[in-house]
Amino acid sequence: MTLFSDVEGIETYQPKDLLRLSAFLAPLMVAMVLVFSFVIWPLMGMPLFL
């Protein structure tokens, strides 16, 4: 990401843009991990807790 953040003559994204994107994607990632850990993995025969 740092490679594309400073291109001369072209306005690119700012750190606040990355923070906003992270704030949007982080809850989605947590939700996906929870769905997999409580629904998908037990259906595949993997124990939830050791």
DOBAMI-607650 format. One line per field, with one value per residue (C-alpha): residue number from 1; x, y, z. Coordinates in nm, 2 decimals, padded with zeros to 4 digits. Example, Ala and Ser with C-alpha at 12.3 -4.5 7.8 and 13.67 -1.06 7.14 Angstrom:
<pts>
resi = [1 / 2]
u = [01.23 / 01.37]
v = [-00.45 / -00.11]
w = [00.78 / 00.71]
</pts>
This chain:
<pts>
resi = [1 / 2 / 3 / 4 / 5 / 6 / 7 / 8 / 9 / 10 / 11 / 12 / 13 / 14 / 15 / 16 / 17 / 18 / 19 / 20 / 21 / 22 / 23 / 24 / 25 / 26 / 27 / 28 / 29 / 30 / 31 / 32 / 33 / 34 / 35 / 36 / 37 / 38 / 39 / 40 / 41 / 42 / 43 / 44 / 45 / 46 / 47 / 48 / 49 / 50]
u = [00.00 / 00.28 / 00.41 / 00.10 / 00.05 / 00.30 / 00.27 / 00.39 / 00.13 / -00.16 / -00.37 / -00.39 / -00.54 / -00.46 / -00.41 / -00.76 / -00.89 / -00.72 / -00.85 / -01.21 / -01.16 / -01.02 / -01.31 / -01.55 / -01.36 / -01.26 / -01.61 / -01.68 / -01.36 / -01.45 / -01.81 / -01.67 / -01.43 / -01.71 / -01.94 / -01.67 / -01.56 / -01.91 / -02.09 / -01.86 / -01.58 / -01.81 / -02.00 / -01.66 / -01.60 / -01.34 / -01.38 / -01.46 / -01.28 / -00.99]
v = [00.00 / 00.24 / 00.20 / 00.36 / 00.62 / 00.87 / 00.90 / 01.24 / 01.44 / 01.22 / 01.26 / 00.92 / 00.80 / 00.94 / 00.75 / 00.86 / 00.67 / 00.35 / 00.40 / 00.43 / 00.12 / -00.07 / 00.04 / -00.11 / -00.43 / -00.53 / -00.61 / -00.81 / -01.02 / -01.08 / -01.19 / -01.43 / -01.59 / -01.64 / -01.79 / -02.03 / -02.12 / -02.18 / -02.32 / -02.44 / -02.61 / -02.82 / -02.93 / -03.05 / -03.25 / -03.02 / -02.96 / -02.60 / -02.63 / -02.87]
w = [00.00 / 00.07 / -00.28 / -00.43 / -00.16 / -00.30 / -00.68 / -00.81 / -00.99 / -00.89 / -00.58 / -00.40 / -00.08 / 00.26 / 00.59 / 00.69 / 00.39 / 00.50 / 00.86 / 00.72 / 00.51 / 00.81 / 01.03 / 00.76 / 00.70 / 01.05 / 01.18 / 00.86 / 00.91 / 01.28 / 01.18 / 00.91 / 01.16 / 01.41 / 01.15 / 01.04 / 01.40 / 01.53 / 01.22 / 00.94 / 01.14 / 01.36 / 01.05 / 00.91 / 01.23 / 01.38 / 01.75 / 01.85 / 02.18 / 02.25]
</pts>
